[in-house]
């Protein structure tokens, strides 16, 4: 199991704690420091069964300043998330070929 984690985010911390409380082995990826590649983000989106626009944090300053009101392709949104990783919704938890957003944290229970 992997969690794309931001330790400053309360939902991300709650999701990680829920994983640990359920005795699951987890690899923590602090995605703001270890930015996912285009291939990794594409794979995550496939496992989430979502498009890039579905996991954008539209309240972030980087979104408002650079992308608000713009219509981009899936690949262009992925490139935007690589350039501004704070745009990636968090946390994302992956187990095998399935992934969930940890909003709410209880979503992770589907993976156990």
N, C-alpha and C positions, 0 to 999 in steps of 0.2 A: 504494500500500500504506500502511496505517495500523497503528500499534501503540499500544494503550492500555497505557501504561507506568508503572511505579513505579521510579524510579532506585535506590531503596533495596532492591529485591528482586533477589536474585542470578539467579533464573530469568528475570526480565524483562530484566536486563542481558545475560545469555547469549543470549536470543532476539534482542534488538536487534543484538548483535554478529554473530550468524549471518546476519541479514538484510544487514547491511553487508558482511560477508565474501563474500556472494554477489552483490554489486554491484546490490542492489535499491534503488530509490528508496523512501524511507519518510518518512511524516509521523509525528512522535512526539507523542502526546497524553498528557500527564501527568494522568491522570484524577482524581487526588486534588486537583489545583488547578483543572482544567477538567472539572468533574463532568458526566458525560453526562446528557442529558435523558431523560425517559420514552420519547420517540420514538426517541432514539438507542439506548437499552438494548433496546427492543423490536426494533429493526432488527438489532442485534448478535445477539440471541437467535435471531432467524429465520435469520440467516446461519450461526450455530453449530449450528442445529437442536437447541437445548436449551431447557429451561424455566429460569426465573429461579433456582429452588432448586438447579439443577444447577451454577450458577457462584457459589454462596455460599461464603464462607470461614468455616466454622463454628467455627474455632479462635480467631477474633478476639474480643477482649473485648466489642465492641459486639454481637456475636451472642449471646454467653453472657449478657450483662446484659439484653438487650432481647427476644431472640427464641427462645432455647433452649426446646424443648418446644412451641412454637407451630406451628399449621398455618395458613399464609397462602395466599391466592390468588396466582397469578402476578403480577398487578398490584400486590398488596400487597407482595410480595417486591421488585419493581422500586422501589416507593416507599421501602422500607427501604434499598435500595442507594443511592438518591439521598440519603437522609438520612445514611447512613453509608457513603461510597464505599469504605472499607477492606474492606467485605464483598464487593466484586467480585473474583472470581478474576482473577489476572493472570499473564502478559500475555495480551491478546487481540489477534490480528493479523487484519486484514481486507484482502482483495484482491478487488475487484469484488463479486460476490454470494456470496462464500464467506469464512468466518472460521474460525480455529482457536484453541484455547487453547495457549499456549506452555509447556505442562507435559506432557511434556518439551519443551525448546526445539526439538528436531528436528521436532516437529509442523509447524513453520512451513515446512518443506521442501515440504509438499504444495501450497503456494501459488505456488511458483516455476515 
